[in-house]
Amino acid sequence: MSENFENILSEHFTLSPQQRDMLTATKALYEHWNAQINVISRKDMEHFYEHHVLHSLGIALFKQFEAGQRVIDVGTGGGFPGLPLAILFPETEFVLNDSIGKKLKVAQGVADELGIKNVRTLHARSGDVRDTFDAVLGRAVKNIPEFYAFTRHLLKPGAAYWYLKGGDFAEELVQVPMHSKVMELYPYFKTEFFETKKVVHMWP
């Protein structure tokens, strides 16, 4: 990782040496898997820590997941935001869900090689998942009303959404029958990429 992102991690997150090593190791593992199964564009790989790891960890600026909780990351692709968050919260179970099996193969492969024990993958359309969770995560999977419609059955009573999205989506939030709060990431991660990036918290 660049010195800048090392500094950002140190400033905002309390990491053990093992957690720091695991986060550092993710890029090489994704490069290895990406050569076999393309889940991240080559151009995006140049900004891997910023666009994927740090963006995922943005949720942890506002939410501390608890031991024993079960969290589902819907439309995880290659494992974002769930996999970096699983490194940060080793006592929380993260279920990485996607309808495309080859993407989950990458996520599971990286998790296995890093020795992450609190991650499992679930190959299914979100509408077919018959389980409930303490939180639902997503990263720009669909517009917010569509994402809510496809995933609301996954929420335990009192559970919440933590969703990563960019741009202006105020009109989308009005269409969802939940309380919501939008937190900007740029005040914490002061790079151009994060100027429009936000964390959306929605709860009953």
Secondary structure, 3 states (H helix, E strand, C coil): CCHHHHHHHHHHCCCCHHHHHHHHHHHHHHHHHHCCCCCCCHHHHCCHHHHHHHHHHHHHHCCCCCCCCEEEEECCCCCCCHHHHHHHCCCCEEEEEECCHHHHHHHHHHHHHHCCCCEEEEECCHHHCCCCEEEEEEECCCCHHHHHHHHHHHEEEEEEEEEEEECCCHHHHHCCCCEEEEEECCCCCCCHHHHHEEEEEEEC
